[in-house]
Amino acid sequence: MPLRRPLHVPAVLVLLAALLLAVPAAPAAHADDGVRGYVDAHSHLMSYEAFGGQVLCGKPFDPRGIQEALRDCPDHAGNGAFAWFENFMRNGTPFGTHDPNGWPAFKDWPAWNSRTHQQVYYTWLERSWRAGQRVLVNHLVANRQLCEVYPLKRNACDEMGVIRLQAQRMREMESYIDEKNGGPGKGWFRIVRDSAEARRVVQDGKLAVVLGIETSEPFGCQVIGGVPQCTRADIDKGLDEVKRLGVSSMFLCHKFDNALCGVRFDGGTTGALVNTGNFLGTGRFWQAETCTGAAHDNTLASAGTVDDEVAALLLRLGKAGITLPLYPKAPHCNILGLTDLGHHMLQGMMDRHMIVEIDHVSAKAAAATLDVLENAGYSGVISSHSWTDEHYVRRIYGLGGMVAGYGNASDRFVAEWRRNKQYRDPRYAFGYGYGLDANGMGALPPPRAGNSANPLRYPFTSPVNGVVLDRQSTGQRTWDVNTDGVANYGLVPDWIADMRDISGPEIIDDLANGAETYLEMWRRAETR
């Protein structure tokens, strides 16, 4: 039986919620029917249903119209003074105010740094599709621990129940967009189950929507006091179910250690709070050692607080189930890697031709995962939003996998693209993607620093397909990427055009090759 005990959580610990939420087969050149288009490899359209259903405000669509979809949370009413979670995530303090009215004024939200307000209303996504986006990986997301500590709820905290609900909402959104475009099958938003279907959708000029899962305890695979709370049979049953739901891409762990793998730490102050969540959920703080290899996890806040002798003692205590948030000198590596259950999960994903999301697993678990994939010649692996150590990028490319950068400011994104591209494998077609993590309680790309000297000028021509776009407007609000950054998903084309203006056409070519590269990677995973 799972080990459960009541927890009395001080109010300050609820703030950790802000942080829960980055031999190959013989390859061929681009397929004869190669496609062009951008790839968002990591976003969360339906996360408003997660974490109890009261953390995120607004929806990507509502049959009753935009005035219902883009409403603020009820507890933000008045001047937003009670929106402590939004205030903390946006400003670093639980105190503050904002105009809670969304439609039609949009005075204070959406904004690039507003983490709890809807970022992907469907017409904003439509603008990105019209400008050349052709693949969207939508991760169904859940976190039981965040749900349990957040005081407001309208949904249960069971992670798989939330995943099922979000999958249902995705189908409802597909049908809603169909209705707006002439009936069943007529819409531009198409959920796909395999690479061949995705290619047909992209060739038709529509958006291929891939379902993924990013959750902390997939299939109940929590670990408490070192004891796994799931079995191989649970994993097999769960994988079969999510395949029936249409899921094609999946993480093994996220934010907290689980029965499958150790997690890649969050660093600094963020890490201290998430580490508290790890203790509340597993009964243990993270355990770290000083890394001996090049790859490492993020550095924990209390780095260097103990010497080598005490660090060795802490590791021995950890094996006995006694952990303290005290750590040796950096660089830090989670002592936990890929477990036996994690190996079983990974093999089950490969057997079902699923794409392995390598972000968020510890350096030790990532190395073991890549060993398994390399031994199997399995190309279906992706770093979808800059959450794996850069020393593994070469191995990902060597498998024929794919890398997508987190949605940073355009100059920072370009710099990361250049670093990653140097590790490309010339045996495989190269394309690059971005992982906006929209509605994932992370910031969208901010305005580029110092852009007044060379701003994006409106109207502009979308680099990939020649569509002419002026400033985006919704209701009474008009946004400008130079001052507003990517305030909502509709400004993604402006962000990409800004990259072209500051770095030239090469990055646009690589982003435009993203759809083809993703589809070829997926196809190799299906035919290994």
N, C-alpha and C positions, 0 to 999 in steps of 0.2 A: 504494500500500500504506500502511496506517496506520503512523505513526511510533511505534516502541516502543523503550524503553530501560529497563534495570533501574534501580530506585531503592533506595537504601539509606536507610531512613527511621528517624531517631532515635525511640526509644520515646516521647518526649514528644509527637511529632507525632501519634501514634495518638489522642491526646486530642481532636484535631479531630473525631473520630467523634461526639462528644457533640453536635456542633452541626449535623450533617447531617441530619441529618434535617431562608405568611396568600391620511339622513332616515328615522327609524323607521317601520315599518309602522303603519297606523292601528290603535290599540289598542281594546280593548273593556273594559267593566267585568268583574267576576267572571262566569265562566261560570254558566249556569243550574244546572248540577250541581256548583257550587263545593264544595270540600272544606275541612276544617279539620284542622290537625295541625302539629306541629313538624318542622323540617328541621335535621338535622345535615349540613352541606354539606361536611364534611371530616374523615374518620377513616380508620384503617388496620387493619382487622380481621386481616389476614394478614401483617402486617409481620414476624412471627416467622420467616418463611421468607426474609426479605431479609438483605442485608449478610453473606452467608455462612451464615445460619441459626443462628448461635450468640450473637448479640448480645442478643436479646430472649428472656425466659424465660416459658414457658407458652403455651397455645393458647386460642382462643375456644371450642373444643370438642374432644373426643376420644371416639371410639366406645367406648373402654374406661371412660369415666366421668370425673367431676370430679377424682378423685384422681390421674389421669394428666394431665389437661389443665392443672391448676394446680400444677405442680411448678416448683421453682426450677431455674436453670441448674446443670448438674453442677459447673462450676467455682466455684459459690457455696457448695459443701458445707461442713459444719462450722459456723463462725460467720460466714461471709460475708466473712472478711478478704481473700480473694483476688478478691472482686468489685470490683476497682479501677475498672472502668468505671461500675458502679452507684454506687459511692461518690463518684466524681468528679462524675457528673451530678446526684446528689442533694445532696451536701454541699460540692462544690467542691474536694475533695481525694481522691486515690486511696486514702486510708487510712480504714478504718472497719469496722464489723461490722453484721450484721443476722441475725435469725432466718431461716434459709433455708427453713423449712417454710411452705408455703402451706396448702393444705387439711390439716386442718380448722380450725386455730387462726388462721391469717392474722394473726399477731402484728404483723409489720412490713410486710407488703405484702399486697394492693395498698394504695397510699397516693397522695394527690394529687401528691406530689413524687417518687415512685419512677418513674423513666423507663424502666427495663428489664424491669419485671414486667408481666404480662398485665393489661390494664385493661378488656377487653371480653369476658369470658366470656359465653356466649350467654344464660344466665338473667338476667344483669345487663342486657343489651340488651333482653331480654323485658320487664323491669320498666319500662324507659323507653317501650317500645312500648305497653304497657298503659296508661300514664299519658298517652298522646296523641301520641307521636312517630309520624310517618307517612312520612317520607322519610329515607333514609340514603345519602349519597354515600360509597362506600368506594373510596379510592384505592389501587390496586395500586402499590407503592412499591419503588424500588431505588436503589442508589448504588454504582457500581462502585468508586469510590475508597475509600469506607469499607470495603467488602468486602475490598479488597486489603490495606489496612493493618491490619485487625483480625486477630489471630493465629489465632483459632479458626474453623474452617469445617466445614460439612457440605454446603453447596450451592456451586455454581460462582458466579462473580462476573458472568457475562453478564447484563446488565440485562433484555433481552427474555426470556431463559430464566426469570428470576425472576418476571417479569410473567405469563408463561404458567402457571407453577406456582401463583401466588396466585389467578389466575382459576379454576383447577381446584379449589383449596381452597374458594373461595366456593361453587362448585356442590356440593361435598361437604357443606358446612355447610347449604345449603338442603335437601339430601336428608336430612341427619341430623335437622333440625328437623321436616321432613315426617314422618319415622318416629315422632317423639315426639308427633305430633298427628293420627295416623290414616292416614297413607299419602301417596303422591305428590299434590302440589298442595294438601294440607290444612294445611300449616304457615303461620305468620304472617309468615315471612321469604321474600319473593319478589323474585328478581332480575329487573329489567325492562330492556327494550331501547329503548323509545320512550315518548313522553309519554302516548299513549292507553293503553298497557298499564299504565303507572304510575298513571294515574287510576283504572282499573278496580280495581287492587290497593287503592288508598287508599279507594275507595268501599266495598270489601268489608271495610274496617276492618283491613287488614293493613299491613305495612311494605314500602314500595317501595324496593328496594335498587338504586341506580344505581352502575355500575362506572365509575371514573375511573382516570387514571394520573398519578402524580407521580414523575418520575424525572429524573436529571441529563443523561442521554445517550439520549433516545428514538431508537430505530431506528439506534443506533450513531452518532448525530450529535455525536460528540466533536469538539473542535478542538484540534490540537496545533501549537504554534508558528504559530498563525494559519491553519493549513491544515485545512479541513473534512474529516472522515473519513467523510462520507456524501454521497449524491447525491439528486437529485430522485426518481429511480427508487426508491431505498431508502425515502424518505419515503412515496411512493405505496403501495409494497408493505406497509410497516409500518402505515399507516392502514387499509388493507384488512384486514390481519390482525386488528388490535385491534377493528375493527368486528365481525368474525366472532366474536371473543371476548365481545362484548356491551358493549364500552367506549363510553361516551357523553359523557365529559367528560375534559379533558386539559390539562396544563401544557406550555408550550414549553420552559421551562428551570427548574432548581431548584438553588440553592446555588452552582453553578459556571457560568461562561460556557461556552457550547457553540456549535455551528455554526449555531444558530437565532437566538440572542439573547444579549445581555448580561444578567447577573443583577442583581437588587436586592441590594446588599450587606447582610450582617449587620454590625451596628455594634460598636464598642468592642473589648473583649478577645475576644469571640466572633468578631468579624469578622477579627481578626488570625489566629486559628487556621484559620478557614474559608478565608481568603486563602492560607494555606500549602497547604491542600488544592487550591485553584485552581491554584497553581503546580505542584504535583505532578501534577495531571491534565492541564494544558494547556501547561505549560512557561512560563507567564507569570503574574505577579501581576496582580491587578485594576489597571486604569488608571482614574483618576478626575480629573475637572476640577471647578472651582467652578461650581455651577449658575447659570444666568442667568435661569431661569424659576422659577415658584412651586413646582413639583413637584421632588422630590429623592429620592435614595436615602439609606440610613442613613449616619451619619457614621462614618468610619473612625478607628481608634485614633490614628493618627499625623497627625491633622488639623493643618494649619498648620506642618508641619515644614519646608516649603520656601516660598520667596517666588514671586511670579508669574513672574519670569524663569527660575528653576530649573524651575518647573512646566512652562513652555513647552518647555524642553529635554527634560524627562522624556517629554513627549508625543511629541516628535520621535524620541527613542530608542525609545519604544514602537512606533512605526511600523516601526522597524527590527528589532523583536523583542527589544529589551533593556528589561526592566522591573525596577523596584525598588519595595518597599512604602513609598514616601515620597509624601506627598500635600499639596496646597495647602490653603488655608483652606476651611472648610465654608461652605455646604452642599455636599455631594458628589454628583456624578452620574457613573455609569459612562459612559465614553465610547462604549461599545458599545450599539447599539440592536437593532432587528430587521434581521436579515440578509436577503439575497435568498432563501436557503433557508428562513428563518423566514417570509417572505411566502408562499412556496410551501406550507409546512406549514399556515399559517393559512387559506389558500384551500382547501386539501384538507380541513381540518376543517369549514369552512363547507359545502363541497360534500357532505359526509357528515352534515350537520345535527348536528354535535357542539357541545358547550358549551365555550367557550373560558375556561380558568382564567387570569385575568390576574395573580394573585398571583405573586410571586417574580421577575417580569421587571423589568428596570431601568426607571427613569422614562422614559428615551428610548424603550425598546422598548414600554412601555405606551402612550405617546402615539401611536407609529406603529401599534400594534395597534388602538387605538380609532379612529384615522383610517380604517383599512381597514374596520372593522366599521360605522362611520357611513356611509361611502360606499356600503356594500352594504345598509344598513338591516337589519343582522343583530342580533337581540336576544339571541342565545345567548352571554352573557358573565356571569361571576360573579367577585366577590372573595370567596373562601370562608373566609378566616381571617385577615383584617386584615393582609395582606402586600402591599398596594399603597398608594401615596401617597394621602392623603385628598383631594387636589385632583382626583383622577380619579373620585371617587364620583359627582359630579353627572353626568359623562358616561356612566358605567355606567347610572345610573337613566334618563338621557335616551334610551338605547337600548332601554329595557325590560328591562335586565338586573337582577341581584340582588346584594345584599351580605349577608354573614354575618360576625358578629364572632367573634374568637377567644375561647375559653372562659376568660375571666378571672374573678376574684372577682365575685360578683353585682353589687356596687355599681359596679365598674369597667365591667362589661359594660353596665349600664344607661346609664352616662355616654356610652359609645361609641355605643350605639343612638340616644341623643338627638342626638348630633352628626351621625350619618349620616342620620337621618330628615329633617333640615332640607333635604337635597338631593334629596328624592324628586321624581319627576315626576308631577304629578296626572293625566296622561293614562293612567297605568297603575295597576292595583291594587297596593297596597303590603303587603308582608309581609317579615318579617325572619327570619334564620336564625342559627345558631351553627355554628362550626367547632371541635369539641372537639379535633381532631388526636389523638384517642385512639390509643395505641400508636405515635405518631409521634415518640417520644422528647422530647416536650414535656410540661410540667406540665399537669395538669388543674386546674379552678378550686379555689383554696385556700379555707379558711374566711374569711368576711367579717370584716374587722378590726372590733373593738369590738362584735361581734354579741351579746355577753352582755346588753346593754341591751334588745335587741329580737330575740331568736332566733326561728328557725322553730320552731313548736310542733307536736309530734307527738301524735296522728296528724293529718295534713293532707289536704285535698281537692285533687286535681289540678285546676288552674285550667281546663284545656281540656275535660275530659270528666267531671269529678265523681267519678273513682275515688278511694277513700279509701286512703291509704297510711300505714303506721307505719314505724318505723325499719327499714332494710334489714338482713336477716340472711342469712349464708351460713356453713354449718358452725357453728363455735363463736363466730363474730365477729358483732357487731352494730355498725353504723356510724351516726353522727349527723352531718349536714352542718354543724352548728354548730361541731363540734370537729374533724371529719375532712375537711371539704371534700368535693369529689367524689373520694372515694378510689377509686371504680371507676365504670363507666358506669351502674350501677344507681342512683346518687345524682343523676343528671341531673334527674329530676322534683323532688327536694328543692331543688336549686339554682334551678330555675325558679320554684317556689313561693316561695322566699326573695325573688326579684326582685319578685314580685307584692306581697309584704308590705312591701317598702321603697319601692316606687315606684308602686303602684296598678295598675289593670286595663289601662291602655293598652298597656304592653309585652306583656302576655299576649295581647291581641287581635292585635298585630302578629306575634308568634311563632306564634299559631294560624293566621294567614293565610299563614304561610310555605309550607306545602305547595301551596296554590292558586297563589301567586305563582310558585313554582318551576315548576309544571306549565304555567302560561300562558307563562312565558318560554321554556320548552323547546318548547312547541307553536309559538310564533312562529318559532323557529329552524328548525323542520321545514317551515314553510309560506311562507317569505319569497319 
